[in-house]
Amino acid sequence: MTDPARNDAASIAEGREAYRQVFDNAVSRLMSAAWGGNLHLGLFADADEPLASAQRRVKDRMAVAAAIGPGTRVIEVACGVGGTARHLAREHAATVHATNIAEAQLAEARDLGLLEGLGDRITFAFGDFHQLDAPSHAFDCWWCQEALLYAADKRRVLEEAVRVVRPGGRIVFTDLLLTRAMPAEERERLAAELKAPPIWAIEDWDALLAGMRFDVLERHDWSEHVALTFSRVAEALRSVRDAFAGKIGHDAVEGMEHRIGMQLDAARAGRLGWCFYSLAA
Ligand SMILES: C[S@@+](CC[C@H](N)C(=O)[O-])C[C@H]1O[C@@H](n2cnc3c(N)ncnc32)[C@H](O)[C@@H]1O
């Protein structure tokens, strides 16, 4: 039987390039503007809460699970434009090595880190989470938000996490999911739009983690927060669309609106989910 978590080097490189072709360009700034500089979902206290504060809550919640405090060495993979890295350095006094494959996002992340004067606590580097250019057992925590859906080989990504974290450290991640209610045709269409492999359900994560014999310290299904997040992003996108259309073109803006709209519709229909796992390394 083939292992759905496993993939070869060619598929990994192909997936990485597919993502970069569509998102690692001028679209990057639009995405960052629409998501408020944090390309991840929010944990809402109520339906009126702004996205930024719901996004802060999820980072703080994960930081507690990962026992992050002054001097904790974090490696963040798929760091987007560095919103989480800055938060962990600024609010929790952690030192963060943040990696990503999108050069445009890394450039914005470096600028924002310097602007906030956090250059001594954060380093940014190009890095594919399947194969990190980092020493073994050098970190207390491996961290990832809303990016494992892009991993062609999720088992290998977690093996890398185990390699770079010290024994007894933490591996924490959130990930966008589909629910079993999503028909196969919609699953394929969504993956094609996001330039990702077929998106997983929480049961797929449970099966992989059990097979790898992880000690799962926390597991939460936070799916109820997905629709609210995407509705906030759609709203923000409407407010910046005209300014960006002049700069990056109508097609790029409409492509982004289409992708967010698809995810919003799927989330409202209960077909998109979101999970959080904290694992002992
Ligand atoms: C939805 S964004 C999340 C970004 C960030 N974690 C955050 O919460 O702001 C997905 C991220 O996955 C990154 N990504 C996609 N494929 C990757 C790979 N093979 N290795 C590392 N990062 C990858 C993208 O460049 C992007 O930054």
PDBQT file of the ligand as one rigid body, heavy atoms in Angstrom, charges set to zero:
ROOT
HETATM    1  C1  LIG A 301      -0.536  30.356   4.499  1.00  0.00    +0.000 C 
HETATM    2  S1  LIG A 301       1.165  30.772   4.549  1.00  0.00    +0.000 S 
HETATM    3  C2  LIG A 301       1.482  30.723   6.299  1.00  0.00    +0.000 C 
HETATM    4  C3  LIG A 301       2.665  31.585   6.657  1.00  0.00    +0.000 C 
HETATM    5  C4  LIG A 301       3.029  31.702   8.133  1.00  0.00    +0.000 C 
HETATM    6  N1  LIG A 301       3.179  30.415   8.761  1.00  0.00    +0.000 N 
HETATM    7  C5  LIG A 301       2.063  32.559   8.890  1.00  0.00    +0.000 C 
HETATM    8  O1  LIG A 301       1.338  31.983   9.705  1.00  0.00    +0.000 OA
HETATM    9  O2  LIG A 301       2.023  33.762   8.694  1.00  0.00    +0.000 OA
HETATM   10  C6  LIG A 301       1.949  29.325   3.934  1.00  0.00    +0.000 C 
HETATM   11  C7  LIG A 301       3.451  29.405   3.944  1.00  0.00    +0.000 C 
HETATM   12  O3  LIG A 301       4.005  28.148   3.560  1.00  0.00    +0.000 OA
HETATM   13  C8  LIG A 301       5.205  28.405   2.876  1.00  0.00    +0.000 C 
HETATM   14  N2  LIG A 301       5.619  27.171   2.175  1.00  0.00    +0.000 N 
HETATM   15  C9  LIG A 301       5.000  26.541   1.148  1.00  0.00    +0.000 A 
HETATM   16  N3  LIG A 301       5.707  25.464   0.782  1.00  0.00    +0.000 NA
HETATM   17  C10 LIG A 301       6.800  25.382   1.593  1.00  0.00    +0.000 A 
HETATM   18  C11 LIG A 301       7.913  24.488   1.703  1.00  0.00    +0.000 A 
HETATM   19  N4  LIG A 301       8.047  23.459   0.864  1.00  0.00    +0.000 N 
HETATM   20  N5  LIG A 301       8.840  24.728   2.657  1.00  0.00    +0.000 NA
HETATM   21  C12 LIG A 301       8.720  25.790   3.489  1.00  0.00    +0.000 A 
HETATM   22  N6  LIG A 301       7.696  26.682   3.423  1.00  0.00    +0.000 NA
HETATM   23  C13 LIG A 301       6.746  26.478   2.489  1.00  0.00    +0.000 A 
HETATM   24  C14 LIG A 301       4.846  29.576   1.999  1.00  0.00    +0.000 C 
HETATM   25  O4  LIG A 301       5.943  30.237   1.456  1.00  0.00    +0.000 OA
HETATM   26  C15 LIG A 301       4.057  30.437   2.997  1.00  0.00    +0.000 C 
HETATM   27  O5  LIG A 301       4.893  31.281   3.700  1.00  0.00    +0.000 OA
ENDROOT
TORSDOF 0
